[in-house]
């Protein structure tokens, strides 16, 4: 990746992290729980495939060549993540 593009990507990641922290601080000040991100995975079209991207990190977790299969895979990843969180609470 070109250095200018890499700088922009890292700058945007920093802004996203700062936004998340400031939102959490705001909700802590008013005594309410911070909102929870409902969607963890998103299906994105790349060339002739559908990539399943984790929204928190931006990394591709898998890909499929049919939209229905990609949506099913994303839903399975969501369910697996929810099961992991339920056991820890």
Wavefront OBJ file of the C-alpha trace (Angstrom):
o trace
v 0.000 0.000 0.000
v 1.287 3.480 -0.791
v 2.520 5.517 2.140
v -0.081 8.265 1.664
v -2.900 5.720 1.631
v -1.459 3.927 4.657
v -1.284 7.224 6.564
v -4.908 7.934 5.720
v -6.040 4.456 6.793
v -4.177 4.684 10.095
v -5.509 8.208 10.682
v -9.077 7.059 10.123
v -8.535 4.087 12.444
v -7.296 6.475 15.134
v -10.353 8.687 14.683
v -12.655 5.661 14.908
v -10.987 4.550 18.157
v -11.213 8.063 19.561
v -14.916 8.227 18.685
v -15.569 4.939 20.456
v -13.728 6.067 23.581
v -15.446 9.450 23.727
v -18.852 7.811 23.316
v -18.100 5.440 26.195
v -16.921 8.357 28.371
v -20.079 10.325 27.585
v -22.365 7.462 28.569
v -20.325 6.889 31.748
v -20.869 10.540 32.724
v -24.636 10.302 32.393
v -24.754 6.929 34.129
v -26.085 4.837 31.253
v -24.509 1.820 29.583
v -22.737 2.490 26.280
v -24.538 1.246 23.167
v -23.482 -2.143 21.904
v -22.544 -2.722 18.273
v -25.176 -5.091 16.953
v -23.513 -6.163 13.713
v -20.048 -7.708 13.801
v -19.707 -9.001 10.233
v -20.625 -7.491 6.869
v -20.839 -9.032 3.396
v -18.885 -6.998 0.823
v -18.640 -7.596 -2.928
v -15.053 -7.943 -4.209
v -14.682 -8.854 -7.899
v -16.662 -12.096 -8.392
v -16.683 -13.108 -4.720
v -18.432 -11.950 -1.562
v -16.085 -11.293 1.354
v -17.235 -11.494 4.955
v -15.513 -8.617 6.762
v -15.285 -8.159 10.529
v -16.333 -4.554 11.155
v -14.259 -4.096 14.314
v -10.943 -4.915 12.624
v -11.695 -4.573 8.925
v -10.204 -7.992 8.242
v -11.728 -10.524 5.875
v -12.858 -13.642 7.727
v -13.854 -15.623 4.650
v -15.356 -15.444 1.207
v -18.023 -17.192 -0.872
v -19.008 -17.125 -4.510
v -22.760 -16.894 -3.938
v -24.492 -14.152 -2.013
v -26.776 -16.511 -0.099
v -23.807 -18.605 1.067
v -21.963 -15.458 2.168
v -24.964 -14.230 4.164
v -25.367 -17.647 5.795
v -21.663 -17.689 6.691
v -21.867 -14.181 8.184
v -24.905 -15.209 10.241
v -23.053 -18.290 11.466
v -20.112 -16.129 12.545
v -22.511 -13.771 14.347
v -24.128 -16.689 16.158
v -20.742 -18.105 17.165
v -19.630 -14.726 18.526
v -22.878 -14.378 20.473
v -22.449 -17.846 21.997
v -18.939 -16.906 23.146
v -20.189 -13.694 24.761
v -23.106 -15.384 26.530
v -20.762 -17.808 28.322
v -18.597 -14.983 29.691
v -21.333 -12.767 31.141
l 1 2 3 4 5 6 7 8 9 10 11 12 13 14 15 16 17 18 19 20 21 22 23 24 25 26 27 28 29 30 31 32 33 34 35 36 37 38 39 40 41 42 43 44 45 46 47 48 49 50 51 52 53 54 55 56 57 58 59 60 61 62 63 64 65 66 67 68 69 70 71 72 73 74 75 76 77 78 79 80 81 82 83 84 85 86 87 88 89
